[in-house]
């Protein structure tokens, strides 16, 4: 049962990470009003 729990935790963390990267890739910095340079790995999560 412990192995299944670890797999579930890994899937949940992967989903949360992907969603967070997608939101970060599609939004601008609203504190300083500029767009910092994004790494190429983050750019692949953009939706447009």
N, CA, C and O of each residue as an XYZ file, in Angstrom:
192
protein
N       0.815     -1.198      0.000
C       0.000      0.000      0.000
C       0.855      1.257      0.000
O       0.458      2.282     -0.554
N       2.012      1.183      0.611
C       2.872      2.360      0.686
C       3.386      2.770     -0.692
O       3.536      3.960     -0.971
N       3.655      1.793     -1.550
C       4.137      2.097     -2.893
C       3.067      2.848     -3.691
O       3.380      3.776     -4.436
N       1.808      2.441     -3.532
C       0.711      3.128     -4.220
C       0.548      4.548     -3.707
O       0.237      5.457     -4.477
N       0.757      4.744     -2.401
C       0.670      6.087     -1.832
C       1.757      6.995     -2.403
O       1.507      8.164     -2.694
N       2.953      6.458     -2.560
C       4.049      7.250     -3.128
C       3.758      7.636     -4.571
O       4.075      8.748     -4.992
N       3.163      6.732     -5.327
C       2.816      7.031     -6.718
C       1.737      8.097     -6.787
O       1.777      8.975     -7.649
N       0.773      8.021     -5.878
C      -0.296      9.013     -5.843
C       0.263     10.387     -5.493
O      -0.108     11.385     -6.111
N       1.140     10.444     -4.519
C       1.760     11.709     -4.118
C       2.570     12.286     -5.270
O       2.535     13.493     -5.509
N       3.298     11.435     -5.986
C       4.088     11.896     -7.127
C       3.191     12.455     -8.231
O       3.530     13.467     -8.845
N       2.060     11.816     -8.488
C       1.130     12.298     -9.515
C       0.528     13.637     -9.121
O       0.390     14.534     -9.954
N       0.170     13.769     -7.849
C      -0.418     15.022     -7.382
C       0.598     16.151     -7.471
O       0.268     17.243     -7.934
N       1.815     15.906     -7.040
C       2.858     16.936     -7.110
C       3.172     17.317     -8.550
O       3.428     18.486     -8.837
N       3.156     16.357     -9.448
C       3.394     16.646    -10.863
C       2.276     17.523    -11.426
O       2.538     18.471    -12.166
N       1.042     17.205    -11.074
C      -0.078     18.005    -11.563
C      -0.025     19.428    -11.014
O      -0.278     20.384    -11.747
N       0.298     19.573     -9.747
C       0.391     20.906     -9.143
C       1.531     21.696     -9.780
O       1.377     22.882    -10.069
N       2.652     21.057     -9.995
C       3.799     21.729    -10.605
C       3.484     22.169    -12.032
O       3.808     23.292    -12.418
N       2.863     21.306    -12.809
C       2.512     21.663    -14.187
C       1.533     22.824    -14.221
O       1.670     23.724    -15.050
N       0.560     22.816    -13.342
C      -0.420     23.912    -13.302
C       0.241     25.221    -12.883
O      -0.051     26.274    -13.452
N       1.128     25.163    -11.895
C       1.836     26.359    -11.441
C       2.724     26.921    -12.543
O       2.762     28.135    -12.747
N       3.435     26.061    -13.252
C       4.280     26.518    -14.359
C       3.439     27.116    -15.483
O       3.836     28.105    -16.101
N       2.297     26.525    -15.744
C       1.426     27.054    -16.793
C       0.922     28.452    -16.428
O       0.906     29.344    -17.276
N       0.519     28.644    -15.194
C       0.050     29.963    -14.754
C       1.196     30.965    -14.808
O       1.003     32.098    -15.249
N       2.376     30.569    -14.369
C       3.525     31.470    -14.365
C       3.963     31.833    -15.782
O       4.377     32.965    -16.033
N       3.874     30.886    -16.700
C       4.299     31.140    -18.076
C       3.327     32.065    -18.803
O       3.725     32.767    -19.733
N       2.060     32.076    -18.394
C       1.049     32.866    -19.083
C       0.743     34.193    -18.409
O      -0.167     34.902    -18.838
N       1.471     34.539    -17.381
C       1.185     35.799    -16.689
C       2.435     36.664    -16.630
O       3.561     36.180    -16.744
N       2.202     37.945    -16.449
C       3.298     38.897    -16.319
C       3.552     39.170    -14.849
O       2.709     38.877    -14.001
N       4.699     39.726    -14.551
C       5.018     40.131    -13.191
C       4.194     41.378    -12.882
O       4.397     42.411    -13.521
N       3.283     41.314    -11.933
C       2.403     42.444    -11.671
C       2.907     43.326    -10.538
O       2.235     44.291    -10.172
N       4.051     43.025     -9.983
C       4.613     43.893     -8.950
C       5.487     44.978     -9.559
O       5.489     46.110     -9.076
N       6.231     44.652    -10.611
C       7.144     45.623    -11.194
C       6.759     45.982    -12.637
O       7.407     46.822    -13.262
N       5.717     45.352    -13.155
C       5.210     45.627    -14.512
C       6.262     45.441    -15.605
O       6.424     46.293    -16.478
N       6.951     44.349    -15.544
C       7.835     43.986    -16.641
C       7.807     42.470    -16.789
O       7.335     41.764    -15.898
N       8.298     41.986    -17.880
C       8.325     40.558    -18.130
C       9.763     40.071    -18.072
O      10.526     40.307    -19.009
N      10.152     39.395    -16.994
C      11.515     38.872    -16.934
C      11.711     37.747    -17.956
O      10.750     37.099    -18.368
N      12.946     37.528    -18.351
C      13.240     36.490    -19.331
C      12.952     35.123    -18.725
O      13.399     34.804    -17.623
N      12.197     34.326    -19.470
C      11.833     32.995    -19.002
C      12.745     31.959    -19.642
O      13.132     32.102    -20.802
N      13.088     30.920    -18.895
C      13.866     29.825    -19.486
C      13.044     29.101    -20.556
O      11.814     29.126    -20.530
N      13.731     28.467    -21.483
C      13.043     27.755    -22.562
C      12.174     26.624    -22.028
O      11.144     26.310    -22.625
N      12.564     26.008    -20.923
C      11.777     24.915    -20.353
C      10.422     25.401    -19.864
O       9.450     24.647    -19.900
N      10.340     26.637    -19.411
C       9.064     27.183    -18.942
C       8.217     27.647    -20.113
O       6.990     27.595    -20.033
N       8.816     28.087    -21.172
C       8.074     28.597    -22.321
C       7.217     27.524    -22.987
O       6.216     27.847    -23.626
N       7.592     26.263    -22.847
C       6.794     25.198    -23.489
C       5.444     25.005    -22.803
O       4.580     24.316    -23.343
N       5.243     25.598    -21.626
C       3.977     25.508    -20.924
C       3.011     26.630    -21.296
O       1.892     26.670    -20.782
N       3.421     27.543    -22.180
C       2.549     28.638    -22.584
C       1.384     28.109    -23.402
O       1.526     27.126    -24.129
N       0.251     28.748    -23.285
C      -0.948     28.287    -23.977
C      -1.234     29.057    -25.249
O      -2.225     28.767    -25.919
N      -0.418     30.015    -25.606
C      -0.643     30.789    -26.830
C       0.606     30.872    -27.631
O       0.615     31.484    -28.699
